[in-house]
Amino acid sequence: MRGAAVLQTLLTELALVLLPRGMTPKWFSWLARAAFVQAASNLSKLQNGRVNHSRVAAQTGLTRAEVKRLLNQNVFESTKRSLTGVERVIEAWRTDPDFASRPGHSKQLSISGRQGSFAYLAKKYAGDVTHRAVLDELRRIGAVQDRDGTVKLRRSFHLRQRNNFAFLVPVLPVLIGELQLASKRDAGCSPRSTHPVSRKKLKRI
């Protein structure tokens, strides 16, 4: 289907922007489910202003229980999410006594070796990802320093730098406007925005 291919291209370009910032498929899927429920709820409000959960479930394919749960929790402001293997390694490098001299102060580790090495750190916290792949990613994002077969986590590197999506604030109103115009041209009618975005609202991101 041509429409699916176009959407796949859009999502791939979006992933290219979000992936280096720490966005994962699992986290994106969680946010997307909440977004679809929010959009469907705005379209399914009764005259008294209450949301018709059955109608939202019918539109989204989710159960009424899941719809209710997603509407009752503040998904978009929640910081709870599962860390990637690379992020778990960074966190453990700062907190695990085997790899940190004290909380917040990571040790300089030999890249290979048994207990106390970077290879052991990656094996313990990165799941089935090889320590070489983890190290390559840490190098790519500028999180480590290499020196004579050893590696050290940069003290100035923080995960919150990766998980900050405020850079989208200036372009989001324009992007949403263009999407609405494209939808209007294709459908021959004015699209109904389910969640108007203002710069004032975006500043809180």
Secondary structure, 3 states (H helix, E strand, C coil): CHHHHHHHHHHHHHHHHHHHHCCCHHHHHHHHHHHHHHHHHHHCECCCCCECHHHHHHHHCCCHHHHHHHHHCCHHHCCCCCCCHHHHHHHHHHHCCCCEEECCEECCEECCCCCCCHHHHHHHHCCCCCHHHHHHHHHHCCCEEEECCEEEECCCCCHHHHCCCHHHCCCHHHHHHHHHHHHHHHHCCCCCCCCCCCHHHHCCC
